[in-house]
Amino acid sequence: MKDSRCPTGKWRYRDRIAALLALAAVDTTKPKRRETRAYRCPHCRGWHLTSQRRRR
Ligand SMILES: [Zn+2]
């Protein structure tokens, strides 16, 4: 639903499972879709995907 959109403007997933499924469906051959992680958003309490990598 778009009426519960996150203030960050990102697409919001209802739960972790939905986010992970979307993550698995990302076409990694496309440069613009390089999301590698799912994280829970503190603003909307939903889940988003991010391409940011954590440094070790
Ligand atoms: Zn959010």
N, CA, C, O and the ligand as a Tripos MOL2 file, in Angstrom:
@<TRIPOS>MOLECULE
protein
  225   223    57     0     0
PROTEIN
NO_CHARGES

@<TRIPOS>ATOM
      1 N           0.8370   -1.1990    0.0000 N.3       1 MET1
      2 CA          0.0000    0.0000    0.0000 C.3       1 MET1
      3 C           0.8750    1.2540    0.0000 C.2       1 MET1
      4 O           1.8490    1.3380    0.7490 O.2       1 MET1
      5 N           0.5400    2.1820   -0.8050 N.am      2 LYS2
      6 CA          1.3800    3.3710   -0.9070 C.3       2 LYS2
      7 C           1.0110    4.4430    0.1100 C.2       2 LYS2
      8 O           1.7230    5.4380    0.2470 O.2       2 LYS2
      9 N          -0.0720    4.2540    0.8070 N.am      3 ASP3
     10 CA         -0.4510    5.2650    1.7820 C.3       3 ASP3
     11 C           0.3690    5.1360    3.0590 C.2       3 ASP3
     12 O           0.3400    6.0120    3.9240 O.2       3 ASP3
     13 N           1.0990    4.0330    3.1620 N.am      4 SER4
     14 CA          1.9320    3.8450    4.3470 C.3       4 SER4
     15 C           3.3960    3.9170    3.9470 C.2       4 SER4
     16 O           4.2510    3.2280    4.5040 O.2       4 SER4
     17 N           3.6500    4.7430    2.9990 N.am      5 ARG5
     18 CA          4.9980    4.8280    2.4670 C.3       5 ARG5
     19 C           5.9700    5.4140    3.4840 C.2       5 ARG5
     20 O           5.6280    6.2660    4.3030 O.2       5 ARG5
     21 N           7.1840    4.9210    3.3890 N.am      6 CYS6
     22 CA          8.2150    5.3540    4.3090 C.3       6 CYS6
     23 C           8.6890    6.7710    3.9920 C.2       6 CYS6
     24 O           8.7450    7.1450    2.8210 O.2       6 CYS6
     25 N           9.0310    7.5690    5.0070 N.am      7 PRO7
     26 CA          9.5540    8.9190    4.7960 C.3       7 PRO7
     27 C          10.8670    8.9430    4.0160 C.2       7 PRO7
     28 O          11.2390    9.9790    3.4640 O.2       7 PRO7
     29 N          11.5600    7.8290    3.9660 N.am      8 THR8
     30 CA         12.8100    7.7880    3.2160 C.3       8 THR8
     31 C          12.5450    7.6810    1.7250 C.2       8 THR8
     32 O          13.4500    7.8830    0.9160 O.2       8 THR8
     33 N          11.3000    7.3620    1.3520 N.am      9 GLY9
     34 CA         10.9580    7.2650   -0.0530 C.3       9 GLY9
     35 C          11.2430    5.9060   -0.6530 C.2       9 GLY9
     36 O          10.9740    5.6740   -1.8310 O.2       9 GLY9
     37 N          11.7800    5.0180    0.1400 N.am     10 LYS10
     38 CA         12.0890    3.6840   -0.3750 C.3      10 LYS10
     39 C          10.8520    2.8020   -0.3860 C.2      10 LYS10
     40 O           9.8840    3.0190    0.3420 O.2      10 LYS10
     41 N          10.9340    1.7890   -1.2550 N.am     11 TRP11
     42 CA          9.8590    0.8300   -1.2800 C.3      11 TRP11
     43 C           9.8700    0.0390    0.0230 C.2      11 TRP11
     44 O          10.9190   -0.3810    0.5100 O.2      11 TRP11
     45 N           8.6850   -0.1490    0.5660 N.am     12 ARG12
     46 CA          8.5860   -0.7560    1.8730 C.3      12 ARG12
     47 C           8.0210   -2.1740    1.7750 C.2      12 ARG12
     48 O           7.0580   -2.4290    1.0520 O.2      12 ARG12
     49 N           8.6370   -3.0770    2.5110 N.am     13 TYR13
     50 CA          8.1440   -4.4430    2.5820 C.3      13 TYR13
     51 C           7.5270   -4.6860    3.9520 C.2      13 TYR13
     52 O           7.9720   -4.1560    4.9700 O.2      13 TYR13
     53 N           6.5030   -5.4920    3.9340 N.am     14 ARG14
     54 CA          5.7190   -5.6430    5.1640 C.3      14 ARG14
     55 C           6.4640   -6.3870    6.2540 C.2      14 ARG14
     56 O           6.2560   -6.1320    7.4410 O.2      14 ARG14
     57 N           7.3220   -7.2950    5.8620 N.am     15 ASP15
     58 CA          8.0710   -8.0320    6.8730 C.3      15 ASP15
     59 C           9.3890   -8.5330    6.2870 C.2      15 ASP15
     60 O           9.7000   -8.2970    5.1200 O.2      15 ASP15
     61 N          10.1520   -9.2260    7.1230 N.am     16 ARG16
     62 CA         11.4730   -9.6510    6.7050 C.3      16 ARG16
     63 C          11.4000  -10.6500    5.5520 C.2      16 ARG16
     64 O          12.2160  -10.6190    4.6300 O.2      16 ARG16
     65 N          10.4250  -11.5170    5.6210 N.am     17 ILE17
     66 CA         10.2840  -12.5230    4.5790 C.3      17 ILE17
     67 C          10.0420  -11.8790    3.2210 C.2      17 ILE17
     68 O          10.6530  -12.2590    2.2220 O.2      17 ILE17
     69 N           9.1510  -10.9080    3.1980 N.am     18 ALA18
     70 CA          8.8510  -10.2160    1.9430 C.3      18 ALA18
     71 C          10.0910   -9.5190    1.4020 C.2      18 ALA18
     72 O          10.3310   -9.5120    0.1940 O.2      18 ALA18
     73 N          10.8660   -8.9410    2.2880 N.am     19 ALA19
     74 CA         12.0800   -8.2430    1.8740 C.3      19 ALA19
     75 C          13.1100   -9.2240    1.3230 C.2      19 ALA19
     76 O          13.7690   -8.9510    0.3200 O.2      19 ALA19
     77 N          13.2380  -10.3560    1.9850 N.am     20 LEU20
     78 CA         14.2250  -11.3330    1.5350 C.3      20 LEU20
     79 C          13.8170  -11.9550    0.2040 C.2      20 LEU20
     80 O          14.6710  -12.2440   -0.6340 O.2      20 LEU20
     81 N          12.5380  -12.1600    0.0090 N.am     21 LEU21
     82 CA         12.0610  -12.6880   -1.2580 C.3      21 LEU21
     83 C          12.3360  -11.6960   -2.3790 C.2      21 LEU21
     84 O          12.7410  -12.0780   -3.4770 O.2      21 LEU21
     85 N          12.1150  -10.4350   -2.0940 N.am     22 ALA22
     86 CA         12.3830   -9.4050   -3.0820 C.3      22 ALA22
     87 C          13.8800   -9.3210   -3.3700 C.2      22 ALA22
     88 O          14.3020   -9.0970   -4.5040 O.2      22 ALA22
     89 N          14.6590   -9.5040   -2.3250 N.am     23 LEU23
     90 CA         16.1070   -9.4600   -2.4710 C.3      23 LEU23
     91 C          16.5870  -10.6020   -3.3720 C.2      23 LEU23
     92 O          17.4830  -10.4290   -4.1980 O.2      23 LEU23
     93 N          15.9750  -11.7570   -3.1920 N.am     24 ALA24
     94 CA         16.3490  -12.9230   -3.9900 C.3      24 ALA24
     95 C          15.9600  -12.7390   -5.4480 C.2      24 ALA24
     96 O          16.5400  -13.3590   -6.3390 O.2      24 ALA24
     97 N          14.9780  -11.8850   -5.6830 N.am     25 ALA25
     98 CA         14.4810  -11.6820   -7.0350 C.3      25 ALA25
     99 C          15.2070  -10.5610   -7.7600 C.2      25 ALA25
    100 O          14.9690  -10.3200   -8.9430 O.2      25 ALA25
    101 N          16.0970   -9.8730   -7.0440 N.am     26 VAL26
    102 CA         16.8340   -8.7720   -7.6620 C.3      26 VAL26
    103 C          17.7650   -9.3080   -8.7390 C.2      26 VAL26
    104 O          18.5220  -10.2560   -8.5320 O.2      26 VAL26
    105 N          17.6780   -8.6700   -9.8830 N.am     27 ASP27
    106 CA         18.5490   -9.0550  -10.9890 C.3      27 ASP27
    107 C          19.9020   -8.3710  -10.8050 C.2      27 ASP27
    108 O          20.0510   -7.1760  -11.0610 O.2      27 ASP27
    109 N          20.8670   -9.1400  -10.3660 N.am     28 THR28
    110 CA         22.1680   -8.5650  -10.0320 C.3      28 THR28
    111 C          22.9900   -8.2030  -11.2660 C.2      28 THR28
    112 O          24.0610   -7.6080  -11.1550 O.2      28 THR28
    113 N          22.4810   -8.5660  -12.4410 N.am     29 THR29
    114 CA         23.2140   -8.2090  -13.6530 C.3      29 THR29
    115 C          22.9320   -6.7710  -14.0610 C.2      29 THR29
    116 O          23.6050   -6.2100  -14.9260 O.2      29 THR29
    117 N          21.9230   -6.1850  -13.4220 N.am     30 LYS30
    118 CA         21.6050   -4.7980  -13.7250 C.3      30 LYS30
    119 C          22.2660   -3.8820  -12.7010 C.2      30 LYS30
    120 O          22.0470   -4.0240  -11.4980 O.2      30 LYS30
    121 N          23.0620   -2.9580  -13.1770 N.am     31 PRO31
    122 CA         23.8300   -2.0760  -12.2890 C.3      31 PRO31
    123 C          22.9630   -1.2820  -11.3240 C.2      31 PRO31
    124 O          23.3990   -0.9410  -10.2250 O.2      31 PRO31
    125 N          21.7530   -0.9930  -11.7310 N.am     32 LYS32
    126 CA         20.9260   -0.1500  -10.8730 C.3      32 LYS32
    127 C          20.2170   -0.9350   -9.7800 C.2      32 LYS32
    128 O          19.6070   -0.3630   -8.8760 O.2      32 LYS32
    129 N          20.3090   -2.2310   -9.8800 N.am     33 ARG33
    130 CA         19.6440   -3.0310   -8.8490 C.3      33 ARG33
    131 C          20.6750   -3.9130   -8.1660 C.2      33 ARG33
    132 O          20.8220   -5.0880   -8.5030 O.2      33 ARG33
    133 N          21.3650   -3.3570   -7.2340 N.am     34 ARG34
    134 CA         22.4280   -4.1210   -6.5750 C.3      34 ARG34
    135 C          22.1930   -4.2430   -5.0820 C.2      34 ARG34
    136 O          23.1350   -4.3120   -4.2920 O.2      34 ARG34
    137 N          20.9610   -4.2690   -4.7180 N.am     35 GLU35
    138 CA         20.6650   -4.4320   -3.3020 C.3      35 GLU35
    139 C          21.1970   -5.7680   -2.8020 C.2      35 GLU35
    140 O          21.0220   -6.8090   -3.4360 O.2      35 GLU35
    141 N          21.8330   -5.7090   -1.6820 N.am     36 THR36
    142 CA         22.4440   -6.9310   -1.1680 C.3      36 THR36
    143 C          21.9720   -7.2790    0.2370 C.2      36 THR36
    144 O          22.2460   -8.3640    0.7490 O.2      36 THR36
    145 N          21.2710   -6.3570    0.8410 N.am     37 ARG37
    146 CA         20.8630   -6.6000    2.2210 C.3      37 ARG37
    147 C          19.4400   -6.1220    2.4600 C.2      37 ARG37
    148 O          18.9370   -5.2180    1.7940 O.2      37 ARG37
    149 N          18.8150   -6.7610    3.4310 N.am     38 ALA38
    150 CA         17.5230   -6.2750    3.8960 C.3      38 ALA38
    151 C          17.6960   -5.7860    5.3280 C.2      38 ALA38
    152 O          18.3910   -6.4120    6.1280 O.2      38 ALA38
    153 N          17.0600   -4.6660    5.6400 N.am     39 TYR39
    154 CA         17.1900   -4.1420    6.9920 C.3      39 TYR39
    155 C          15.8600   -3.5660    7.4400 C.2      39 TYR39
    156 O          15.0230   -3.1790    6.6260 O.2      39 TYR39
    157 N          15.6880   -3.5200    8.7290 N.am     40 ARG40
    158 CA         14.4500   -2.9770    9.2500 C.3      40 ARG40
    159 C          14.5790   -1.4790    9.4520 C.2      40 ARG40
    160 O          15.5530   -0.9850   10.0190 O.2      40 ARG40
    161 N          13.5770   -0.7820    8.9750 N.am     41 CYS41
    162 CA         13.6000    0.6710    9.0350 C.3      41 CYS41
    163 C          13.0300    1.1840   10.3450 C.2      41 CYS41
    164 O          11.9480    0.7670   10.7580 O.2      41 CYS41
    165 N          13.7440    2.0820   11.0000 N.am     42 PRO42
    166 CA         13.2670    2.6460   12.2670 C.3      42 PRO42
    167 C          12.1540    3.6660   12.0770 C.2      42 PRO42
    168 O          11.4590    4.0140   13.0320 O.2      42 PRO42
    169 N          11.9800    4.1480   10.8420 N.am     43 HIS43
    170 CA         10.9890    5.1970   10.5990 C.3      43 HIS43
    171 C           9.5890    4.6280   10.4000 C.2      43 HIS43
    172 O           8.6160    5.1200   10.9710 O.2      43 HIS43
    173 N           9.5060    3.5920    9.5880 N.am     44 CYS44
    174 CA          8.1830    3.0690    9.2470 C.3      44 CYS44
    175 C           7.9730    1.6670    9.8050 C.2      44 CYS44
    176 O           6.9010    1.0830    9.6500 O.2      44 CYS44
    177 N           8.9890    1.1400   10.4460 N.am     45 ARG45
    178 CA          8.9260   -0.2050   11.0010 C.3      45 ARG45
    179 C           8.6980   -1.2700    9.9350 C.2      45 ARG45
    180 O           8.2860   -2.3940   10.2220 O.2      45 ARG45
    181 N           8.9760   -0.8820    8.7190 N.am     46 GLY46
    182 CA          8.9040   -1.8380    7.6290 C.3      46 GLY46
    183 C          10.3030   -2.2960    7.2860 C.2      46 GLY46
    184 O          11.2460   -2.0590    8.0400 O.2      46 GLY46
    185 N          10.4360   -2.9520    6.1460 N.am     47 TRP47
    186 CA         11.7370   -3.4550    5.7200 C.3      47 TRP47
    187 C          12.1090   -2.8560    4.3810 C.2      47 TRP47
    188 O          11.2530   -2.6550    3.5190 O.2      47 TRP47
    189 N          13.3890   -2.5730    4.2100 N.am     48 HIS48
    190 CA         13.8850   -2.0500    2.9490 C.3      48 HIS48
    191 C          15.0940   -2.8470    2.5020 C.2      48 HIS48
    192 O          15.6960   -3.6030    3.2650 O.2      48 HIS48
    193 N          15.4260   -2.6500    1.2300 N.am     49 LEU49
    194 CA         16.6490   -3.2520    0.7070 C.3      49 LEU49
    195 C          17.6900   -2.1690    0.5440 C.2      49 LEU49
    196 O          17.3640   -1.0170    0.2590 O.2      49 LEU49
    197 N          18.9330   -2.5390    0.7230 N.am     50 THR50
    198 CA         20.0060   -1.5720    0.5380 C.3      50 THR50
    199 C          21.1710   -2.2160   -0.1860 C.2      50 THR50
    200 O          21.3810   -3.4260   -0.1070 O.2      50 THR50
    201 N          21.9180   -1.3940   -0.8870 N.am     51 SER51
    202 CA         23.0890   -1.8930   -1.5890 C.3      51 SER51
    203 C          24.3620   -1.5970   -0.8110 C.2      51 SER51
    204 O          25.4700   -1.9340   -1.2290 O.2      51 SER51
    205 N          24.1670   -0.9630    0.3220 N.am     52 GLN52
    206 CA         25.3430   -0.6090    1.1170 C.3      52 GLN52
    207 C          25.9410   -1.8390    1.7790 C.2      52 GLN52
    208 O          25.2450   -2.6730    2.3580 O.2      52 GLN52
    209 N          27.2240   -1.9130    1.6720 N.am     53 ARG53
    210 CA         27.9250   -3.0440    2.2760 C.3      53 ARG53
    211 C          28.5510   -2.6340    3.5980 C.2      53 ARG53
    212 O          28.9860   -1.4980    3.7850 O.2      53 ARG53
    213 N          28.5800   -3.5840    4.4900 N.am     54 ARG54
    214 CA         29.2480   -3.3120    5.7550 C.3      54 ARG54
    215 C          30.7140   -3.6810    5.6460 C.2      54 ARG54
    216 O          31.0750   -4.7410    5.1360 O.2      54 ARG54
    217 N          31.5290   -2.7980    6.1290 N.am     55 ARG55
    218 CA         32.9630   -3.1020    6.1210 C.3      55 ARG55
    219 C          33.3150   -4.0290    7.2620 C.2      55 ARG55
    220 O          32.7740   -3.9430    8.3650 O.2      55 ARG55
    221 N          34.2110   -4.8910    6.9640 N.am     56 ARG56
    222 CA         34.6560   -5.8030    8.0180 C.3      56 ARG56
    223 C          35.8700   -5.2380    8.7250 C.2      56 ARG56
    224 O          36.3940   -5.8630    9.6470 O.2      56 ARG56
    225 ZN         11.1340    2.8990    6.2080 Zn       57 ZN57
@<TRIPOS>BOND
     1     1     2 1
     2     2     3 1
     3     3     4 2
     4     3     5 am
     5     5     6 1
     6     6     7 1
     7     7     8 2
     8     7     9 am
     9     9    10 1
    10    10    11 1
    11    11    12 2
    12    11    13 am
    13    13    14 1
    14    14    15 1
    15    15    16 2
    16    15    17 am
    17    17    18 1
    18    18    19 1
    19    19    20 2
    20    19    21 am
    21    21    22 1
    22    22    23 1
    23    23    24 2
    24    23    25 am
    25    25    26 1
    26    26    27 1
    27    27    28 2
    28    27    29 am
    29    29    30 1
    30    30    31 1
    31    31    32 2
    32    31    33 am
    33    33    34 1
    34    34    35 1
    35    35    36 2
    36    35    37 am
    37    37    38 1
    38    38    39 1
    39    39    40 2
    40    39    41 am
    41    41    42 1
    42    42    43 1
    43    43    44 2
    44    43    45 am
    45    45    46 1
    46    46    47 1
    47    47    48 2
    48    47    49 am
    49    49    50 1
    50    50    51 1
    51    51    52 2
    52    51    53 am
    53    53    54 1
    54    54    55 1
    55    55    56 2
    56    55    57 am
    57    57    58 1
    58    58    59 1
    59    59    60 2
    60    59    61 am
    61    61    62 1
    62    62    63 1
    63    63    64 2
    64    63    65 am
    65    65    66 1
    66    66    67 1
    67    67    68 2
    68    67    69 am
    69    69    70 1
    70    70    71 1
    71    71    72 2
    72    71    73 am
    73    73    74 1
    74    74    75 1
    75    75    76 2
    76    75    77 am
    77    77    78 1
    78    78    79 1
    79    79    80 2
    80    79    81 am
    81    81    82 1
    82    82    83 1
    83    83    84 2
    84    83    85 am
    85    85    86 1
    86    86    87 1
    87    87    88 2
    88    87    89 am
    89    89    90 1
    90    90    91 1
    91    91    92 2
    92    91    93 am
    93    93    94 1
    94    94    95 1
    95    95    96 2
    96    95    97 am
    97    97    98 1
    98    98    99 1
    99    99   100 2
   100    99   101 am
   101   101   102 1
   102   102   103 1
   103   103   104 2
   104   103   105 am
   105   105   106 1
   106   106   107 1
   107   107   108 2
   108   107   109 am
   109   109   110 1
   110   110   111 1
   111   111   112 2
   112   111   113 am
   113   113   114 1
   114   114   115 1
   115   115   116 2
   116   115   117 am
   117   117   118 1
   118   118   119 1
   119   119   120 2
   120   119   121 am
   121   121   122 1
   122   122   123 1
   123   123   124 2
   124   123   125 am
   125   125   126 1
   126   126   127 1
   127   127   128 2
   128   127   129 am
   129   129   130 1
   130   130   131 1
   131   131   132 2
   132   131   133 am
   133   133   134 1
   134   134   135 1
   135   135   136 2
   136   135   137 am
   137   137   138 1
   138   138   139 1
   139   139   140 2
   140   139   141 am
   141   141   142 1
   142   142   143 1
   143   143   144 2
   144   143   145 am
   145   145   146 1
   146   146   147 1
   147   147   148 2
   148   147   149 am
   149   149   150 1
   150   150   151 1
   151   151   152 2
   152   151   153 am
   153   153   154 1
   154   154   155 1
   155   155   156 2
   156   155   157 am
   157   157   158 1
   158   158   159 1
   159   159   160 2
   160   159   161 am
   161   161   162 1
   162   162   163 1
   163   163   164 2
   164   163   165 am
   165   165   166 1
   166   166   167 1
   167   167   168 2
   168   167   169 am
   169   169   170 1
   170   170   171 1
   171   171   172 2
   172   171   173 am
   173   173   174 1
   174   174   175 1
   175   175   176 2
   176   175   177 am
   177   177   178 1
   178   178   179 1
   179   179   180 2
   180   179   181 am
   181   181   182 1
   182   182   183 1
   183   183   184 2
   184   183   185 am
   185   185   186 1
   186   186   187 1
   187   187   188 2
   188   187   189 am
   189   189   190 1
   190   190   191 1
   191   191   192 2
   192   191   193 am
   193   193   194 1
   194   194   195 1
   195   195   196 2
   196   195   197 am
   197   197   198 1
   198   198   199 1
   199   199   200 2
   200   199   201 am
   201   201   202 1
   202   202   203 1
   203   203   204 2
   204   203   205 am
   205   205   206 1
   206   206   207 1
   207   207   208 2
   208   207   209 am
   209   209   210 1
   210   210   211 1
   211   211   212 2
   212   211   213 am
   213   213   214 1
   214   214   215 1
   215   215   216 2
   216   215   217 am
   217   217   218 1
   218   218   219 1
   219   219   220 2
   220   219   221 am
   221   221   222 1
   222   222   223 1
   223   223   224 2
@<TRIPOS>SUBSTRUCTURE
     1 MET1         2 RESIDUE 1 A MET
     2 LYS2         6 RESIDUE 1 A LYS
     3 ASP3        10 RESIDUE 1 A ASP
     4 SER4        14 RESIDUE 1 A SER
     5 ARG5        18 RESIDUE 1 A ARG
     6 CYS6        22 RESIDUE 1 A CYS
     7 PRO7        26 RESIDUE 1 A PRO
     8 THR8        30 RESIDUE 1 A THR
     9 GLY9        34 RESIDUE 1 A GLY
    10 LYS10       38 RESIDUE 1 A LYS
    11 TRP11       42 RESIDUE 1 A TRP
    12 ARG12       46 RESIDUE 1 A ARG
    13 TYR13       50 RESIDUE 1 A TYR
    14 ARG14       54 RESIDUE 1 A ARG
    15 ASP15       58 RESIDUE 1 A ASP
    16 ARG16       62 RESIDUE 1 A ARG
    17 ILE17       66 RESIDUE 1 A ILE
    18 ALA18       70 RESIDUE 1 A ALA
    19 ALA19       74 RESIDUE 1 A ALA
    20 LEU20       78 RESIDUE 1 A LEU
    21 LEU21       82 RESIDUE 1 A LEU
    22 ALA22       86 RESIDUE 1 A ALA
    23 LEU23       90 RESIDUE 1 A LEU
    24 ALA24       94 RESIDUE 1 A ALA
    25 ALA25       98 RESIDUE 1 A ALA
    26 VAL26      102 RESIDUE 1 A VAL
    27 ASP27      106 RESIDUE 1 A ASP
    28 THR28      110 RESIDUE 1 A THR
    29 THR29      114 RESIDUE 1 A THR
    30 LYS30      118 RESIDUE 1 A LYS
    31 PRO31      122 RESIDUE 1 A PRO
    32 LYS32      126 RESIDUE 1 A LYS
    33 ARG33      130 RESIDUE 1 A ARG
    34 ARG34      134 RESIDUE 1 A ARG
    35 GLU35      138 RESIDUE 1 A GLU
    36 THR36      142 RESIDUE 1 A THR
    37 ARG37      146 RESIDUE 1 A ARG
    38 ALA38      150 RESIDUE 1 A ALA
    39 TYR39      154 RESIDUE 1 A TYR
    40 ARG40      158 RESIDUE 1 A ARG
    41 CYS41      162 RESIDUE 1 A CYS
    42 PRO42      166 RESIDUE 1 A PRO
    43 HIS43      170 RESIDUE 1 A HIS
    44 CYS44      174 RESIDUE 1 A CYS
    45 ARG45      178 RESIDUE 1 A ARG
    46 GLY46      182 RESIDUE 1 A GLY
    47 TRP47      186 RESIDUE 1 A TRP
    48 HIS48      190 RESIDUE 1 A HIS
    49 LEU49      194 RESIDUE 1 A LEU
    50 THR50      198 RESIDUE 1 A THR
    51 SER51      202 RESIDUE 1 A SER
    52 GLN52      206 RESIDUE 1 A GLN
    53 ARG53      210 RESIDUE 1 A ARG
    54 ARG54      214 RESIDUE 1 A ARG
    55 ARG55      218 RESIDUE 1 A ARG
    56 ARG56      222 RESIDUE 1 A ARG
    57 ZN57       225 GROUP 0 **** ****
